[in-house]
Amino acid sequence: MVFIAVVGNIGVGKSTLVKKIAERFGFRLFIEKADSPLLAKFYKDMEKGVKPSENAYLLQLHYLLIRATMHLDMQHYEGDSVQDRTIYEDATIFAKHQYELGFISNKRYKDYLDIFEKCVKSLREPDLLIFLTAPVDVLKERIKKRLKEDKSRVSEKPLLNPKNNYLKDLNESYFHFMNNYGGEKILIPSSDFNFVDNPRDLEIVLDKIREKIFEK
């Protein structure tokens, strides 16, 4: 079985690409549930500067357990699969960033890392990690667009605040994560390849993925 994972910042195009990969190659799609009541509560705490925030810890624990379960489901699946966001990002990017900013306390962060280490012991790495990138201004435009199209994403509205540096910080964390990831990987600048609206760009991206997976 082939196991592909797509990673990247909020609004970079992960959900769109995993659906295109699933459609083209006949992979089973494993996609994250983007929203949660805890997410809105954390964004509010972030705006108000609540430190530490119990909502930050609970949110990260919530996503960690969801993605651990999803990862195990993929390992036991007998066919090929593609995943939107991985368990590795939870610990190396989101939880770590919130801890460094003071939103997660020392004790809660230690508790979180203990749970993370137990979760990943039985997990195998993806056959290919697809890393999508885009500048912050592009991410904000896409978030603004999908807020108009999908009212359930209202929790993302604070990310558009000019004083909110969350997307910028996450971009930096993602590049650090990508540079230190030792498995098979490919970087795709989604601001250069409009695989949502441009069929030609989509074919270029899918060809890059095909080469990495099926023509090694």
N, C-alpha and C positions, 0 to 999 in steps of 0.2 A: 504494500500500500504506500501511496505517496501522501505526505502530510506537509501542506504549505501554510504559512502564517503571514498575515499582513499587519505591519506595525506602522505607527506614525501619530502625529499630533492630532488634536481635536480639529475636525473640519478639513483634514488633508485628503479625504476621499477613500478611506479604507472600506467602508461599507459598500460603496459603488464598485470598487475593484473586486472584492471577494465575490460579489454576485456575478460579475462578468466572467471571472475565472471558473466559477461553478457551472455557469451556462455553457461556456466554450468547451471545457474539458470533461464535463460530466462529473465533477466532484460534488461531494456532499458539503453543504454549507453550514458552518458553525459560526453564528454571528452573536456578538454581545448585545445584551439589552442595554441600550444607551442611557436610559434615564432611570432615576430612582428618587424617592422622596428625600433620601439622605443627601443626594447630590445638590438639590436646591438649598437644603439647610446648610451644607458646607459652604456653598458659594456666598450665602448670606453672612456666615461667620467670617469668611475671607474678606468680604467688603467691610465688615465692622471691625476687623482686626482682632477677633476673639482667639486668644492663644493661651494655653492649648485648647483645641476644639475637639470635644468628644465625637462630634459628628464627622470630623476628618478621619479619626481612627476607625469608627464604625463603618464609614463608607469604604475605606480601603480593605477592611476585613470582609465586607460584603462582596466586593468585586473579586477578591482573592479566592474565596470559597467557590464562587460561581465559575471562575475560570479554571480552577483546579478540577472541578467536576466535569467541565467541558473538555478539558485536555484528556482526562481519563476516558471519556466517552469516545473521543477521536482515536485513542490508542486501541480501544477494543473494537472499533469499527473495521470491518474487513475490506472496505473499499478505499478509494482516494478521498481526501477531504481538504478543505481550506478553512482557515480560522481568521476571524476579525479580532485583532488584538490578542496578546499572549499574557500568560501569568508572569513572565519575566519582567514585563514592563511595570507591573504592579509594584514590585519590590525595588527595582533598580531606578525607576523614574518617579512614579506618582507618590508612593509612600515616602521615599527618600527625600523628595523635594519638599513635601509637607513637613517632614521632620526637621529639615534644615531651616525652614522658615519659622519653626516654632509652633506649627498647628498641631503636631503630634508630640506628646510628651516623651521623655526618655524612657519611662517605664512602658508606655503603650507601644513605642517603637520596638523595644526589645521583645515584648509579647508578640508583636506582629512578625518580626523576623524569625522567631522560634516556630511560629505556625507555618510561615513560608517555607522554611527549610524542611519541615516535615512533609509538606505538600509536594515539593519538587523531587524528593528522593526517588519516587517511583515513576517519574515522567521522563520521556525521551525528547530530545530536541527535534524541532521540525526539520524536514529534509531541505527546506528553503525558507529563509526569512526575507520577505519583501519589505523594504524600508521606503515609505513614501515621505517626501519632503515638500515643503512650501514655505515661502516667507510669511511672516506674521500678517502683513496687510492682505495677502491672498486668503489666509485662513479666516480672517475677520469678515471678508466679503462673502465667503462661502457660508459662514455661520449666520450672517445677516440674511442671506438668501433662504437658507433652510428654516430659519425662524419664521419667515413669512409663509413658508409652505407647510410647516409642521409645528403646530401650536404646542405639542407635547414637549418640545425642546426649550421651553421658556426658561428653564434653569440656566441655559447658556448665555442669556442676555448680559449678565455682568461681565462676560469676557470681552464685550465690545467697548467697555469703558476705557478711554485713552490712558487712564491711570492704572489700569489693571495689567500687570506684566506677566500674568500666568502663562499665556501662550508663548511668549518670548523665552521664559525660563524653561518651559517644557521642550521647546525646540533645541535649546542648548543641551538639555539632559538627554534627548534622543540621539543627538550626534555623538555624545560621549558613550552612550549605550551601544550604538552601532559600531563605533571604532573599537570597542572592547569585546564585541560579540565574536566568538571563535568559530561558529558554525557557518554553513553555506549561506550566503546572503547576496542580495542585489539591491542597489539603490536606484530609485526612480523619482526624479523631480516632477511631482504632479502638476506644478505650475507650468512646466514645459510641454507636458503631454496631457491634453484635454480629453481623456478617455471617456468622459461623460457625454460630451456633445460631438466629438470628432471621431468618426469611425476609423479614419486612417491612423490617428494617434492610438486608438484602442488596439489596432492590429500590431503596431510597433511594440507596445507594452506586452501584449500576449505572446508575441514572437520571442521577446527577451526571456519571458518566463518559460516558454516551451524549450528553448535552448538549454536553460539551466536544469530543467527537470528531466526532459525526455531525450536530449541529445548529448548527454555527458559521455 
